Amino acid sequence: MLMIEGVPVDRIVQKYGTPLYVMVESEIRSRLRRFKKTFGPTISLQYAVKCNSNLEILRIVREEGFELDCASVGELILGLLADFKPRQLVLTNLFKSEQDLYFAAKMGIQAITADSLEDIEHIAQTAKKLKKHIDIMIRVNPMLQVGSWSSRGNKYGIPIGYIGRAIDLARKSPYVDFQGFHFFGGYVYQTRVYKAAARVFVKLMKRCFDRGIRVRRLDLGGGFPAAVGDEHAFPIEKMKDFPSYFQRLMDRHGLPPVDLIFEPGKAIILNAGIGLMKVIARKRLGAKSRMVNVDGSSYNFIPDTLVQGAIKVSEGGLRYDVLPATQMNAPRIHSVTIGGNTCDCWDLMAHGVELPKLHAGDIVAIMDVGGYAQVLANNFNTIKRAAVVMISPDGKMRLVRRRDRYSEMFAPELDVLKLAGPNELEKYNNLYRVNVDQIWKEGGMTKAERKQNERAKKAFETAERQLAVSNKNGMEGNGRR
Ligand SMILES: Cc1ncc(COP(=O)(O)O)c(C=O)c1O
């Protein structure tokens, strides 16, 4: 049996059901601390909320001394709910509405990153309307090529050739305070890319300095790799000499100090998450091909298998480690494909996984799903997204996100279309909520269980009666007015 922090997975599944994400707290904290140690006290670290925005994770991130890189007002609000101060939050994305800017300016966040010349104009106009100063960073595409890595086709940032114009535009506005530059290189697999970027930006800062323009901040983004399956790991300690390298560059150009910032996401959180699913069926598809169907999918559980799979399909697809969690010591005799539970034929989570003969009810663990899974998951096929459990080093578990509710999933349409009256929805909800296990063992129920079931039944009957009355009155009727 696979154990997570000393707890057998069947016990976890018994308590919380499947599919289920298990986040390992010690792994999250140790990675946050490794980043802090590698970069030292002079470099600011801002966790990229987009990677996994769970409030409990944000709370841990705050406790470990990180600030937040937010991609939307939604993420700013999450940061505030996790007790970050507005000055610890930065808003970086390609577009912000006037309302977004109003919110960010009113809250007094640390900075807003402008992604295009149009974005700078838009921020300047909005700041003028609000009569509020807005601190901005200008996002730059350095048009860099380092080996096979390149930023040239990137959709974000202002190409470096236009940066002079961008700075002039920002400085023209009495309401915009230019703070510095931002760069995000996407997936960066080598330290030399950060060093090459540093050289470009130090030169750019020198040009500013010579024009009497003060640059206070330089943000070199995230993009540090985290290994999935048999990919090579990139220990963050490889960046250990970066702070001194950067300082030497600054000194060589005679520049005053700047706040240097990194925004790691997946390198912190990806390896800290384990996805647990139950086998629902196994299928033999001819002599060589085998399929194991599970109760999660590439849509509601591990969407990155679709995103990455599509990108990397020519290289054999992204290969997650899939473990036979309830049969860890059984000989792995079959090579199988893991098929999700939706109708989509692309909904395949891994290929060529060596597994023992699995049976319905066995648990499989899909490793390294702590980032870009929960945040990308959706309700395709109107299936609920999974719950999330945080497990501490002593094996204590706490639910940090519950499974979706149908009422939440339907609400955006029901709110406007009013196809169902509140009673009608309650009837379905109550019917769904009845504890099926207890109904099956009706005879052998304890007194407390019987009471609980009675309560559920009563609530259901009340909802039915109310529905009948409203039907009769022709109010909510059959719900199709
Ligand atoms: C601006 C910015 N910063 C940081 C990150 C985090 O990247 P990663 O998870 O690859 O470290 C992203 C990811 O999209 C980003 O857009």
The ligand as a MOL file (V3000), in Angstrom:
LIG
                    3D

  0  0  0     0  0            999 V3000
M  V30 BEGIN CTAB
M  V30 COUNTS 16 16 0 0 0
M  V30 BEGIN ATOM
M  V30 1 C 4.1210 36.2630 -15.0070 0
M  V30 2 C 4.3520 34.8740 -14.5440 0
M  V30 3 N 5.1460 34.6760 -13.4830 0
M  V30 4 C 5.3710 33.4290 -12.9980 0
M  V30 5 C 4.7880 32.3150 -13.5880 0
M  V30 6 C 5.0570 30.9760 -12.9970 0
M  V30 7 O 5.6780 30.1270 -13.8570 0
M  V30 8 P 6.1430 28.6900 -13.3800 0
M  V30 9 O 4.9930 27.9940 -12.7820 0
M  V30 10 O 6.5940 28.0580 -14.6580 0
M  V30 11 O 7.2620 28.8990 -12.4160 0
M  V30 12 C 3.9560 32.4880 -14.7070 0
M  V30 13 C 3.3310 31.3420 -15.3640 0
M  V30 14 O 2.5970 31.4130 -16.3130 0
M  V30 15 C 3.7280 33.7960 -15.2010 0
M  V30 16 O 2.9290 34.0240 -16.2450 0
M  V30 END ATOM
M  V30 BEGIN BOND
M  V30 1 1 1 2
M  V30 2 1 2 3
M  V30 3 2 2 15
M  V30 4 2 3 4
M  V30 5 1 4 5
M  V30 6 1 5 6
M  V30 7 2 5 12
M  V30 8 1 6 7
M  V30 9 1 7 8
M  V30 10 2 8 9
M  V30 11 1 8 10
M  V30 12 1 8 11
M  V30 13 1 12 13
M  V30 14 1 12 15
M  V30 15 2 13 14
M  V30 16 1 15 16
M  V30 END BOND
M  V30 END CTAB
M  END
